[in-house]
């Protein structure tokens, strides 16, 4: 069995980032397991540039995880394409100024962070706001056009493009729908590597990881704690399980987060991790997820074929009529 390539997400602010990498064991352990780092560019500071430069010197590949300020949504979505373009332009200038080397550019595609925060405080108001955005077909068209231009620019600059996306995009793509994109402002972008965010802390267990695993170019597992949303942390036994399950489907595994792994001592345990170990597949939970996905896909497909709904009453009436007229044997 092959050994997968690990990439660690890192979402620290500059000072905390510099403090973590001040410990020489962190880059040594990353180098020992041949890992990469996908670093959220929460700022373009001198301290962050110093860390990236040190990682470059150590031969540890770094992905520039492009984000915008939290007040602009943080994650990339249909409503902040202009801000994402500005963030990329700033990243290019900053990288040139400090002679930084990058293994690619990562785009985290999720709903606006402010909406996600508001969802906990005012779920109905947030849901209504999302529903009001549905009829604006131009929003999707304009946002996608800007992001396609941005992807073209990133590639023209010589960078590979990664996208970090929610798994529902797989079901939307299957159904040929845009309902989820228009509802939540996310996008189905043609990245060079698509990584599904299959954190078992988000989806309530390993069922979603197993259900969506076959559709992945890369799988992101977690969380080990940390990050801007401060997700709950998995135990080491749960991290082991998720890594082994992900490896059943792909050799490109992403782990959120580096800071959580360092804090909990997980990074050093990965040095001699046995990737050949067997793991019990979560068939029961996965079947439950499959049932939910079947219903979701039906809704998404129907949203693109509304004539079916309009014709359904007439079809049912015809079926009832045919039953009444069926001759007795």
Secondary structure, DSSP 8 states (H G I E B T S, - for coil): ----EEEEEE---HHHHHHHHTSHHHHHHHHHTT-EEEEE-S---HHHHHHHHHHHHTT--EEEEE---GGGTSSB-GGGHHHHHHHHHHHHHHHHHHT---SEEEEEE-S-HHHHHHHHH-HHHHHHHHHHHTT-HHHHHHHHHHHHHHHHHHHHTT--EEEEEETHHHHHHHHT--HHHHHH-------SEEEEE--HHHHTSSHHHHHHHTT-SEEEEE--S-TTTT-----HHHHHHHHHHHHTT-SEEEEE-HHHHHHHTHHHHGGG--TT------HHHHHHHHHHHHHHHHHHHHHT-HHHHHHHHHHHHHHHHHHHT----
